Amino acid sequence: MFKFNDKVLLQERKNDVLTFGEMLIDMISEDYGDDFNCNTFNRFFGGSPANIAMNTKKLGINPIIVSSVGKDGLGKFLVSNLERLNIDTSCINRADDYSTSMVLITKSTGTPVPIFYRQADYHLNYSLKIENTIKESKIFHFSCWPISMEPSRSTLEKAISVCQANNVLISFDPNYHPMLWEKGKDGVEYVKSIIKYTDIIKPSEDDAERIFGKDTPENQMDKFLKLGAKLVIMTLGKDGAIVSNGTEKIEFSTLAKEVVDTTGAGDAFWSGFYSAVVKGYKLIDALKLGFAVCAFKLKYTGAVVDLPKLEEISRLYEI
């Protein structure tokens, strides 16, 4: 059980956090609006697991990413951004027959509206290299993207088994969206079925509504707990967040004072949270630092921004 005033116990391993899933190009509109009438879109590094790998490296811990990109200019752009920060890219597949995946996004101060163009991201096959990398990791993080299509879904299922056998902390970002899902597959039921394998889950209000339908945040959290999650972090946008370990609920207010673009805000939270957990902060302070890193990111456009070390974030936000 996760106790708010205790540290999260992790195994001594080479990789602080392994992020599993999509590397993408985010094409973000220059102007605000949800109707895609803007004529100018700018290219940004993207994909939730990739964003977290980039952020956590800047914050001062050691990430590794398991992913797949196309053997094209956009894939090269993504990989080179990781290599520039000395992030291990040996578990990134370069797919010959598929283009690098892309998301078109409107610049937003609320929940951005995406259009998905998917090819290479889900062509991720299991290997001994992936298995050994998991065994060398403290935290395993994944989102709904890799479980929404084959072959990455089967690869993820095997990866979870390895995590369980080797005491790797499992975290799930349930960013379910019906447009992502393989046709003919009940994505909602699959997401529900996999929650029991996770230690930590961080749904947004929108995520919870897509999975369970409309309800109060408190009721939504209880549903995640009943399905087997051990710690539920529900983000509520400008209204902050609620966190529950199954016996105790704590409310957090947002630390954001300036919102330029919300793209990657959830990834920024994960990044600050993981970095603080790895660095030995108590759970309550790790959560606060997650929200602090999120607040810092919100001042800039794009999912990956020039973050300082976690200790500087702690000083800026007095945590």
Buried (B, 14 or more C-beta within 10 A) or exposed (E): EBEBEEBBEBEEBEBBBBBBBBBBBBBBBEEEEEEEEBEEBEEBBBBBBBBBBBBBBBBBBBBBBBBBBBBBEBBBBBBEBBEEEEBBBEBBBBBEEBBBBBBBBBBBBEEBBBEBBBBBBBBBEBBEEBBEBBBBBBBBBBBBBBBBBBBBBBBBBBBBEBBEEBEBBBBBBBBBBEEBBBEEBEBBEBBBEBBEBBBBBBBBBBBBBBBBEEBEBEEBBBBBBEBBBBBBBBBBBEEBBBBBBBEEBBEBEBBBEEBBBBBBBBBBBBBBBBBBBBBEBBBBBBBBBBBBBBBBBBEBBBBBBEBBEBEEBBEEBEB
